[in-house]
Amino acid sequence: MALFIDLFGFLSLLLRAVTLGSQSLAIGGILFTLAIGRPICGIYPMCGEAVLRSSRRMIVSSALVLAFAQTAMVSINAVILKVTADFQLAEVAGANFFLSGLIIFLAALGIAFLVRYPFHQVWTGLLGLSACILGASIMTSHAASRVGNRFPLLLATALHQAATASWIGGLPYLLMALRRCSPGGAIQMIGARFSKTALISVAVLASAGLGMSLFYFDSLNAIFGTAYGVMMTSKVLLFGGLLLLGGLNFYTVRRLRSDETTATARLCCFVEAEIGIGVAVILAAATLTSVPPARDLAVGRVSVAEIKERMKPHWPRLSSPGAAELSPPTLPALKKAVASGVPLSYIPGGAAAYPSTPADIAWSEYNHHWSGLLVLAIGVMALAWRTGHAPWARHWPLLFLGLAVFLFFRSDPENWPLGGNGFFESFGTSEVAQHRLMVIMIIAFGLFEWGVRTERIDSHRAALFFPLVCGLGGAILLTHTHSLGNVKQELLIELTHIPIALLGITAGWMRWLELRLPPLDRKIPSRIWPICFVLIGLCLLLYRES
């Protein structure tokens, strides 16, 4: 049970992300169908009917996923309360999270049922159920926990989530519609209508976000000196990337009349990348729910001087202490403490909190710096290969295998194969599980990309594996927070990880655009993603914990 408590933080974050994503997809599909699908059906019946059928299937699927996510979230929260506070079922049933989950569960099932009927008959019911989901969702938000200014914050949060659903949640439906409709006026109408909807959504999203920030931040220092501020900054930067792609979409829509075939292909590619970055935004939003607002974190903030001192360049650490010099393993100590009835104080989702020794710090810095050298070499070799003067550099993906082996042995010295914790036992710590997942992803996309580069794999879909995993890896790194408790040292570490995550997301979706865009449009993204790898390598080389 202690291991379950340890995994609770990470599980709840992932379920929150699934909830926000499926909620946005279900509500976004309803809004898309009402605002765009139905008018198209009236003017272009064949195209409109195809869009409506596909939209119904996607709405049903997302609603069912939402219902499942809420069931899982309520269940694990109830188990945690039962184990840690000995709450009975009747007491849990009165909690906000239980009522919120029940309302969302029933409303999601209601949407999955109603959407099967003609939209002109059930559209009011669908909108009503969507409003119920939004209302229940904000019951467990930061706004609901405020003592003052609760109503304006609840309203802003609801508008923020509704605008997210309308824009980001509507993107998969836009992509589906563009692919379902044959060239003609229907595509122009779809693009034009969605552009107007997106512009309104962006305005509402930005206004609501700015309004909430005025309440959740009390100074500039709170932006970079707290865990909440750092994650909010990440979300804003990703939002900026979405705006850039949205601007390209808007420009492309205006060119549909002159060259519809090329413009439609370009528009689909931009929407695909926009969806990928939108997933990262939702993960960042889910992570924000794990930490209290910056205004409430007055103690332990990081100062500008501390950030400058930590970021000051130093020569990389290329020698490592032995594993025997490290601190005692935390998992056995945690088990022993729980068995004795005196559990250690720790943050759910992370390992037990022990101060890092100089040897621990040296071990971690050594890992980051050698990883940085490998990633830097990957970026430089990818750039060299692109010049056409270094054909041997096409084997750069094989360096990922070396990186994976290095991380497998070095990232978690307490666990197998270096430490005393067994292979399966090590997965009881969420941070270790994330590390092992990242190793598998690195091996997979290294092998796939090498096969593509050497033409051993002659498949366009196989080539997409590398950017997908790269973008997903960056998004997961956003959730790999060390600073749920706003501990200063952990937050300083997080400040070095966030740029790596953002660069990873950028590299992945630039590579995606290089592969998917028409040949004449590939030049810029083909140069951006290798530079991102170079910058990631430099970030890792500058990493410090002291």
C-alpha positions in Angstrom: 0.0 0.0 0.0 2.9 2.3 0.7 3.9 1.9 -3.0 0.4 2.7 -4.1 0.5 5.9 -2.1 3.9 6.7 -3.7 2.4 6.3 -7.2 -0.7 8.2 -6.3 0.6 11.6 -7.3 1.7 10.5 -10.7 -1.5 8.5 -11.3 -3.8 11.3 -10.3 -1.9 13.7 -12.6 -2.2 11.4 -15.6 -5.9 10.8 -14.9 -6.4 14.6 -14.6 -4.7 15.0 -18.0 -6.9 12.3 -19.5 -9.9 14.0 -18.0 -9.0 17.4 -19.4 -8.2 15.9 -22.8 -11.3 13.8 -23.2 -13.5 16.6 -21.7 -12.1 19.0 -24.3 -12.6 16.5 -27.1 -16.2 15.7 -26.2 -17.3 19.3 -25.7 -15.2 20.5 -28.6 -16.8 17.9 -30.8 -20.3 19.1 -29.9 -19.5 22.7 -30.5 -17.7 21.9 -33.8 -20.7 19.9 -35.0 -23.2 22.6 -34.1 -21.2 25.5 -35.4 -19.6 23.9 -38.5 -20.9 20.4 -39.2 -24.6 21.2 -39.4 -24.2 24.2 -41.7 -22.0 22.2 -44.0 -24.5 19.4 -44.0 -27.2 21.8 -45.1 -25.1 23.2 -48.0 -23.0 20.2 -48.9 -25.1 17.1 -47.9 -22.7 14.3 -48.8 -19.7 16.0 -47.2 -21.7 17.1 -44.2 -23.2 13.7 -43.5 -19.7 12.1 -43.6 -18.4 14.7 -41.2 -21.4 14.2 -38.8 -20.9 10.5 -38.7 -17.2 10.7 -37.9 -17.9 13.5 -35.3 -20.5 11.3 -33.6 -18.0 8.4 -33.3 -15.3 10.6 -31.9 -17.6 12.3 -29.4 -18.9 8.9 -28.2 -15.4 7.6 -27.8 -14.1 10.7 -25.9 -17.2 10.7 -23.6 -16.7 7.1 -22.7 -13.0 7.7 -22.0 -14.0 10.7 -19.8 -16.4 8.5 -17.9 -13.7 5.9 -17.3 -11.1 8.5 -16.2 -13.5 9.9 -13.7 -14.3 6.4 -12.3 -10.6 5.7 -11.9 -9.9 9.1 -10.4 -12.7 8.8 -7.8 -11.7 5.3 -7.0 -8.0 6.0 -6.3 -8.9 9.1 -4.2 -11.4 7.1 -2.2 -8.8 4.4 -1.6 -6.2 7.0 -0.5 -8.7 8.6 2.0 -9.6 5.1 3.3 -6.0 4.1 3.9 -4.5 7.4 5.1 -7.4 8.9 7.1 -9.7 5.8 7.6 -12.6 7.5 5.8 -15.8 5.5 5.3 -17.7 5.3 2.1 -20.5 7.6 3.4 -17.9 10.2 4.3 -16.2 10.0 0.9 -19.5 10.3 -0.9 -19.9 13.8 0.5 -16.6 15.1 -0.7 -16.3 17.5 -3.6 -14.2 15.2 -5.7 -16.8 12.4 -5.4 -19.7 14.6 -6.3 -17.8 16.2 -9.2 -16.7 12.8 -10.5 -20.3 11.4 -10.3 -21.7 14.4 -12.2 -19.1 14.2 -14.9 -19.5 10.4 -15.2 -23.3 10.7 -15.6 -23.1 13.7 -18.0 -20.5 11.9 -20.1 -22.7 8.8 -20.4 -25.6 11.1 -21.3 -23.6 12.7 -24.1 -22.5 9.2 -25.4 -26.2 8.3 -25.5 -27.8 11.5 -26.9 -25.2 12.1 -29.6 -26.5 9.1 -31.5 -29.7 11.0 -32.4 -30.0 13.8 -35.0 -28.3 16.9 -33.7 -31.3 19.2 -34.4 -33.3 17.2 -31.9 -30.8 16.9 -29.0 -28.5 19.9 -29.3 -30.0 21.6 -26.3 -29.5 18.5 -24.2 -25.9 18.1 -25.4 -25.1 21.7 -24.5 -26.7 21.3 -21.1 -24.7 18.2 -20.4 -21.5 20.0 -21.5 -22.3 22.8 -19.1 -22.8 20.2 -16.3 -19.3 18.8 -17.1 -17.7 22.2 -17.0 -19.5 23.1 -13.8 -18.5 19.8 -12.1 -14.9 20.2 -13.3 -14.4 23.6 -11.7 -15.8 22.1 -8.4 -12.3 20.7 -7.8 -10.3 23.6 -9.3 -8.1 26.1 -7.5 -10.9 28.6 -7.9 -13.3 26.5 -5.8 -10.8 26.4 -2.9 -10.5 30.2 -2.7 -12.0 32.0 0.2 -12.2 35.4 -1.5 -13.1 36.2 -5.1 -14.5 32.8 -5.6 -17.2 33.6 -8.1 -15.2 35.5 -10.6 -12.4 32.9 -10.5 -15.0 30.1 -11.0 -16.4 32.0 -14.0 -13.0 32.6 -15.5 -12.0 29.0 -15.0 -15.2 27.8 -16.7 -14.7 30.2 -19.6 -11.0 29.1 -19.8 -12.0 25.4 -20.1 -14.8 26.1 -22.5 -12.5 28.0 -24.8 -9.9 25.3 -24.6 -12.5 22.7 -25.6 -13.8 24.9 -28.5 -10.3 25.5 -29.9 -7.9 22.6 -29.0 -10.8 20.1 -28.6 -12.1 21.1 -32.0 -8.8 20.6 -33.8 -9.2 16.8 -34.3 -12.6 17.3 -35.7 -11.3 20.0 -38.1 -8.6 17.6 -39.3 -11.1 14.8 -39.7 -13.5 17.1 -41.7 -10.7 18.3 -44.0 -9.8 14.7 -44.8 -13.4 13.6 -45.3 -14.4 16.3 -47.7 -13.4 16.3 -51.4 -11.9 19.5 -52.9 -14.5 22.2 -53.3 -16.4 24.9 -51.5 -16.9 22.7 -48.4 -13.3 22.8 -47.4 -13.2 26.6 -47.8 -16.3 26.9 -45.6 -14.9 24.5 -42.9 -11.6 26.4 -42.8 -13.3 29.8 -42.7 -15.8 28.9 -40.0 -13.3 27.2 -37.8 -10.9 30.2 -38.1 -13.7 32.5 -36.7 -14.5 30.1 -33.9 -10.8 29.7 -33.0 -10.3 33.5 -33.0 -13.1 33.9 -30.5 -11.9 31.0 -28.4 -8.3 32.4 -28.3 -9.7 35.8 -27.1 -11.8 34.2 -24.4 -8.9 31.9 -23.4 -6.4 34.7 -23.1 -8.7 37.0 -21.3 -9.8 34.4 -18.7 -6.2 33.3 -18.2 -5.0 36.8 -17.6 -7.9 37.4 -15.2 -7.0 34.3 -13.2 -3.3 35.3 -13.2 -4.2 38.6 -11.5 -5.6 36.6 -8.5 -3.1 33.7 -8.5 0.1 35.8 -8.7 1.1 38.5 -6.2 4.4 39.6 -7.7 6.8 39.1 -10.6 8.9 36.9 -8.3 6.0 34.5 -8.0 6.3 33.8 -11.8 9.8 32.4 -11.7 10.2 31.7 -8.0 7.4 29.1 -7.5 6.5 25.8 -9.0 3.1 27.1 -10.1 4.7 30.1 -11.8 7.2 27.9 -13.7 4.6 25.6 -15.0 2.3 28.5 -15.9 5.2 30.0 -17.9 5.6 26.7 -19.7 2.0 26.7 -20.6 2.1 30.2 -21.9 5.1 29.4 -24.1 3.3 26.4 -25.5 0.2 28.6 -26.0 2.5 30.9 -28.0 3.5 28.0 -30.2 -0.2 27.2 -30.8 -0.9 30.8 -31.7 1.9 30.7 -34.3 0.5 27.5 -35.9 -3.0 29.0 -35.6 -1.7 32.1 -37.5 -0.2 29.8 -40.2 -3.6 28.0 -40.4 -5.4 31.4 -40.8 -3.0 32.4 -43.6 -3.4 29.0 -45.3 -7.2 29.2 -45.1 -7.1 32.5 -47.0 -5.1 30.8 -49.8 -7.6 27.9 -50.3 -9.4 29.6 -53.2 -6.2 30.1 -55.2 -4.6 26.7 -54.7 -6.9 24.4 -52.7 -5.1 21.1 -53.1 -1.7 22.4 -51.8 -3.2 24.7 -49.2 -5.4 21.9 -47.8 -2.4 19.6 -47.5 -0.5 22.3 -45.7 -3.4 23.1 -43.5 -3.7 19.4 -42.4 -0.1 19.3 -41.5 -0.3 22.5 -39.4 -3.4 21.1 -37.6 -1.6 17.9 -36.8 1.2 19.7 -35.2 -1.2 22.0 -33.4 -3.0 18.9 -31.9 0.4 17.6 -30.7 1.3 20.8 -29.0 -2.3 21.0 -27.6 -1.7 17.6 -25.9 1.4 19.1 -24.2 -0.7 22.2 -23.1 -3.2 19.9 -21.5 -0.5 18.0 -19.7 0.9 21.3 -18.4 -2.6 22.3 -17.3 -2.9 19.0 -15.4 0.4 19.6 -13.7 -0.7 23.0 -12.6 -3.5 21.3 -10.6 -0.8 19.5 -8.6 0.6 22.6 -7.0 -1.1 25.5 -5.1 -1.3 28.9 -6.7 1.8 31.1 -6.5 0.1 33.6 -4.2 -0.1 30.8 -1.6 3.5 29.9 -1.8 5.1 32.8 0.0 7.8 30.7 1.6 10.7 29.0 -0.2 10.6 31.1 -3.4 13.6 31.2 -5.6 15.3 34.6 -6.0 16.9 36.0 -9.2 20.3 35.8 -7.5 19.8 32.1 -6.8 18.8 31.4 -10.4 21.8 33.3 -11.7 24.1 31.4 -9.4 22.7 28.1 -10.4 22.7 28.9 -14.1 26.3 30.2 -14.1 28.4 28.1 -16.6 30.8 25.6 -15.1 33.1 23.0 -16.7 31.1 19.7 -17.1 31.6 17.0 -14.5 33.1 14.0 -16.3 34.1 11.9 -13.4 31.7 10.1 -11.1 31.8 8.8 -7.5 31.1 5.1 -6.9 27.7 3.7 -6.2 28.8 2.7 -2.7 29.4 6.4 -1.8 25.8 7.4 -2.4 23.1 7.8 0.2 21.3 4.7 1.6 18.4 3.5 -0.6 15.1 5.3 0.3 12.7 2.5 -0.6 13.8 0.0 2.1 13.9 2.8 4.6 10.3 3.8 3.6 9.1 0.2 4.0 10.8 -0.2 7.3 9.3 3.0 8.6 5.8 2.1 7.5 6.1 -1.4 9.0 7.1 0.2 12.3 4.1 2.5 12.3 6.1 5.7 11.8 5.8 6.5 8.1 8.3 9.0 6.7 7.2 12.4 5.5 7.3 12.5 1.7 5.4 13.9 -1.3 3.1 11.4 -3.1 4.5 10.7 -6.5 8.1 11.2 -5.4 10.6 9.3 -3.4 11.1 9.8 0.3 12.8 13.1 1.0 16.4 12.9 2.1 19.0 15.6 1.7 21.4 15.0 -1.2 25.0 14.4 -0.2 27.9 15.7 -2.2 28.3 12.3 -3.8 24.6 12.2 -4.8 24.9 15.6 -6.4 28.1 14.6 -8.2 26.4 11.4 -9.5 23.5 13.3 -10.8 25.5 16.1 -12.5 27.8 13.4 -14.1 24.7 11.8 -15.6 23.3 15.0 -17.0 26.6 16.2 -18.4 27.5 13.0 -20.2 23.9 12.8 -21.5 24.4 16.4 -22.7 27.5 15.5 -24.6 25.6 12.6 -26.4 22.6 14.8 -27.2 24.9 17.6 -28.4 26.7 15.1 -30.7 23.3 14.0 -32.0 22.3 17.6 -32.9 25.7 18.4 -34.5 25.7 15.2 -36.6 22.2 15.8 -37.7 23.1 19.3 -38.9 26.3 17.9 -40.5 24.3 15.3 -42.4 21.9 18.0 -43.6 24.7 19.9 -45.3 25.2 17.0 -47.7 29.0 17.0 -47.1 29.0 14.3 -44.4 27.1 11.2 -45.5 28.6 9.2 -42.6 26.6 11.5 -40.2 23.3 9.8 -41.3 24.0 7.2 -38.6 23.5 9.8 -35.8 20.3 8.0 -34.5 22.6 5.2 -33.2 23.9 7.6 -30.5 20.4 7.3 -28.9 21.2 3.7 -28.1 24.3 4.7 -26.3 22.2 7.3 -24.4 19.6 4.7 -23.5 22.1 2.3 -22.1 23.9 5.0 -20.1 20.6 6.2 -18.6 19.4 2.6 -17.9 22.4 1.9 -15.7 23.0 5.4 -14.2 19.6 7.1 -13.7 18.5 5.1 -10.7 21.5 3.7 -8.8 19.2 2.4 -5.9 17.6 0.0 -8.3 18.5 -3.0 -10.5 21.0 -3.5 -12.0 23.3 -1.3 -9.7 21.2 -1.1 -6.6 19.5 -3.5 -4.2 15.9 -3.0 -5.3 14.8 -5.7 -7.8 13.7 -5.0 -11.4 10.0 -5.3 -10.7 10.2 -3.7 -7.3 11.8 -0.6 -8.7 8.7 0.2 -10.7 6.9 1.0 -7.4 8.4 4.5 -7.5 6.8 6.7 -10.1 10.0 8.6 -10.9 11.8 5.3 -11.6 8.9 4.1 -13.7 9.1 7.3 -15.8 12.9 6.9 -16.2 12.4 3.3 -17.5 9.7 4.4 -19.9 11.9 7.2 -21.3 14.7 4.6 -21.9 12.3 2.4 -23.8 11.1 5.4 -25.9 14.7 6.4 -26.6 15.7 3.0 -27.9 12.6 2.7 -30.0 12.8 6.0 -31.8 16.6 5.7 -32.2 16.2 2.3 -34.0 13.3 3.5 -36.1 15.0 6.7 -37.1 18.3 4.9 -38.0 16.3 2.5 -40.1 14.6 5.4 -41.9 17.9 7.3 -42.4 19.7 4.3 -43.8 16.6 3.3 -45.9 16.3 0.0 -44.1 12.8 1.0 -43.3 11.0 2.3 -46.4 7.8 3.5 -44.8 6.5 7.0 -44.3 4.6 6.0 -41.2 7.7 4.5 -39.7 9.5 7.9 -40.2 6.7 9.6 -38.1 7.6 7.4 -35.1 10.6 9.6 -34.2 8.8 13.0 -34.1 5.9 11.4 -32.2 8.0 9.9 -29.5 10.2 13.0 -29.3 7.2 15.3 -28.8 5.6 12.9 -26.4 8.8 12.6 -24.4 9.0 16.4 -24.1 5.4 16.5 -22.9 6.0 13.7 -20.3 9.0 15.6 -19.1 6.6 18.5 -18.3 4.8 16.2 -15.9 8.1 14.8 -14.4 8.1 17.5 -11.8 10.4 17.4 -8.8 8.9 20.4 -7.1 5.4 19.4 -6.1 6.2 20.7 -2.6 7.9 23.9 -3.8 11.2 22.8 -2.2 13.7 25.4 -3.4 16.4 23.0 -4.5 13.8 20.9 -6.4 12.5 24.0 -8.1 15.9 25.0 -9.2 16.3 21.6 -10.8 12.9 22.0 -12.4 14.0 25.3 -14.0 16.7 23.4 -15.9 14.3 20.6 -17.0 11.5 22.8 -18.4 13.6 24.3 -21.2 14.6 20.7 -22.2 11.0 19.7 -22.3 9.9 22.6 -24.4 12.8 22.1 -26.8 11.9 18.4 -27.1 8.3 19.3 -28.0 9.5 21.8 -30.5 12.0 19.4 -32.1 9.4 16.6 -32.4 6.8 18.7 -34.1 9.2 20.5 -36.4 10.5 17.1 -37.6 6.8 16.1 -38.0 6.2 19.2 -40.2 9.4 18.4 -42.2 8.0 15.0 -43.0 4.4 16.0 -43.7 4.6 19.4 -45.4 4.8 19.7 -49.2 8.5 19.7 -50.3 8.7 23.4 -50.8 7.7 24.1 -47.2 10.1 21.8 -45.4 13.2 24.0 -45.4 12.5 26.0 -42.1 11.3 23.0 -39.9 14.2 20.8 -41.2 16.7 23.3 -39.8 14.9 24.0 -36.5 14.7 20.6 -35.0 18.4 19.7 -35.1 19.2 23.1 -33.5 16.7 22.1 -30.8 18.8 19.0 -30.1 22.0 21.1 -29.9 20.3 23.4 -27.4 19.1 20.5 -25.3 22.6 19.2 -25.2 23.9 22.6 -24.0 21.2 22.8 -21.3 22.2 19.4 -20.0 25.9 20.4 -20.0 25.0 23.5 -17.9 22.9 21.4 -15.4 23.9 21.8 -11.8 22.5 20.9 -8.4 24.8 22.9 -6.2 
